[in-house]
Amino acid sequence: MSNTGYKYELQKGSKHILCPKCHHKTFKPYVRTGTNVIVDSKLFGRCERIQSCRYHRYPDTNDNWTPPPFVYEPPKPTDYVPMGLVEATFKNFNRNPFFLYLRKIFNLDTAYELQSKYLFGTAKGGGTIFWQLDEEKKVRTGKVMYYNKDTGKRLKDRASWYVHRKIKEDFELKQVLFGEHLVTNDKPVYLAESEKTAIIMSGFYPEVTWIASGGANMLNSYRLNRLPRLDYVFADNGQFKLWERKSGAVFPDRQMDVSVDRAVNEGILKSGDDILDLELIKRGLV
Ligand SMILES: [Zn+2]
């Protein structure tokens, strides 16, 4: 460690105390350099909430040292997946198990129609890439998942992974809801958890725009606030309360589907099932 020559330094370690300005526990006090002696924990230190609070005060001293000016670091610009790379995956659908499953429950035309709508691609090794496009049709990332072509179920031994990690190490990822590029103000927007569910439900109910969060914990206000409307929310079994709270914070008038939880209670669905599982049963497709 180098000696900075300064009389005071911010306390080392991960501990934070209450900030005198914003009262969050995000404050690092100044100590005498090389010691752990706090100068004044209610006055001298720096708040880590550099964008919202900005409190920073170096211990007042009689020498001529002045604290370095506060430098505002703007958020890094969002990175996108190059469109050429995305389009290069629109091939080999006869080897794509998810596409083959779509062909099985619909027909070849509908399978291609759904592909050109949601723009999923084929990855090496039997994977399906669900590209995440924003409203400007820029690609935020792609999620690769593996399915059984006959049952349409996920392969339990193959984990999903995100494509942006292979593009560059410091890729600035800002995720949006899957299907955001399809959302318009003049069509009802229905939200589910899985990409597969959104795509297949859209095959059954094309008059509605189906979007997906890509995970139970993937709903947040950034992603929801980007939508012009949200009409119906279909939480997976077990996620109703969480999704009711998260979606209601942005769209208090949206409807919450209760049919999935009800069907689980009645023994029609299994724990953790979703609206697609129920729809497939209703249509005699399982
Ligand atoms: Zn603060």
Residues whose N, C-alpha, C, O or C-beta is under 5 A from the ligand:
A	BS01	ZN	C19 K21 C22 H23 C47 R49 C53 Y55
